[in-house]
Amino acid sequence: MSSDDTDARGNRILEGERKAVYVRDADGRYRKQASEGWKVEEIVTSAAVDEFRRLANTTLADCRAGRASPLAYYMYRCRLDPGSLAQAAGIATWRVRRHLRPGPFARLSPRLLSLYADILDMDPDSLRQEP
Amino acid sequence: MAVASETISRQSLARDFSHQHAAHCESGVMAHLLGHAGLPLSEAAAFGLSASLAFAHLPMIRINEQALTSYRMPPGHIVRGLEKRLGIRMRRERFRDPLSGMAGLDRHLDAGRPVGLQTSVYWLPYFPEDMRFHFNAHNLIVYGREGDDYLISDPVFEHPVRAHRTALMKARFARGPFAPKGLLYYPEAVPESVDWSAVARKAIRRTCMMMRYSPVPWIGVRGIRYLARRLERLPKRRLTTRQQQLMVGQVIRMQEEIGTGGGGFRYLYAAFLQEAAGWTDSESLAQAADHMATAGDTWRQFAVQGARFVKSGDEALLASLPDLLRHCADAERATYDLMWHA
């Protein structure tokens, strides 16, 4: 059916690890087998990883141009987005979005800055710095 | 001499424990812990007997800005389902802070008891870099300790792994949805015997009810057709090609999620149906197993075509996806009809 390698075996994202999958053997029994994965998973996982990378690169430029706060960059670099960061911090998403702007971020309380830093596994002083 | 004993680092190891590879973390952990506690259970049985097969597409719930698509019941369902259906008593402990969480874990390890943990994936150092996303409902077993290194049997990995205390603390106490709060769990009591045939029949009916007779449009076979319609309408919405690709990508990622081994848990469930056919001596269930595996194949066909779209953005590929999903819906419906009457 396929003229490309989309359904080929192998998934470099697994870095050599093998997953267990269930396959039907010659006797018709479904059994576990170690698998190197397949390209489909590599493609869709890469798409998600690349999107975070793209967002991190865009916000890095925005940050340096004074359009976004350091939090915006570090958030995407950590593979978080406003919604998930808000849930991790236990605050409303609209407030996180405000903190992605330089002005509101600069006025952030030390408590909230520490909370963000803890979620991102960073030192609060590093989080204030322009990346 | 006192000096010698102080310089020996802390060590503990569960007895008679050896790593097992599994397709899915929660079913893998439960099968392993129950086996260790004296109630041998395959991963497929752990998954099937807890009636954990599902399908849902929920645009009203967003994960990383994408609609939630799930091919199984929510995290925790396997543990709770087995508890109820098999009459197991599980002990659960949660902690207010990482230090007491680690002290609690160490107590069990010192007593030679392996325990299940709920953790974030992102902070586990042995996970491949590009698989580290913020998913807080991963499950693994800790079975020993060497100084500050914890010995981990993570079912989705082929071999035992390790994590340093600091990393494990971060993983156990990550914030966000499904925050683990240091949850550890293990079976406290298991039944002497189980009527596998009866438990299997009840669990199978429950899965059929949910998938075949779902009362809401986003769940079950109805949910698969709902997703097909949403993909059909995708070109009409004001989205960029990239946004469309990410949406389709997310649907397939959840199908391939750690871990299903592909096919959205359908192959794992086929293995369960085959076991159940043995317990119940039912030819229909044996046939249902093959039907379920075929349904898994239709999901793989959808996934291949979807991945092609994710790579190329070709509109024609997107247009072909709704019908592939309808094949999945048809294949699943036929399977549940067979299961219901088995």
Interface residues (C-beta under 8 A of the other chain):
Chain A: S2 D4 T6 D7 I13 L14 E15 E17 R18 K19 A20 V21 Y22 V23 R24 G28 R29 Y30 R31 K32 A34 S35 W38 K39 V40 E41 I43 V44 T45 S46 A47 A48 V49 E51 R79 L80 D81 G83 S84 Q87 A88 A89 G90 I119 D121
Chain B: H21 A22 A23 E43 A44 R62 I63 N64 E65 Y122 W123 P128 E129 D130 M131 R132 F133 H134 P155 V156 F157 E158 K170 A174 R175 G176 P177 R242 Q245 L246 G249 Q250 I252 R253 E256 I258 G259 G261 G262 Y267 L268 A270 A271 Q274 A289 D290 A293 R300 A303 V304 G306 A307 R308 V310 K311
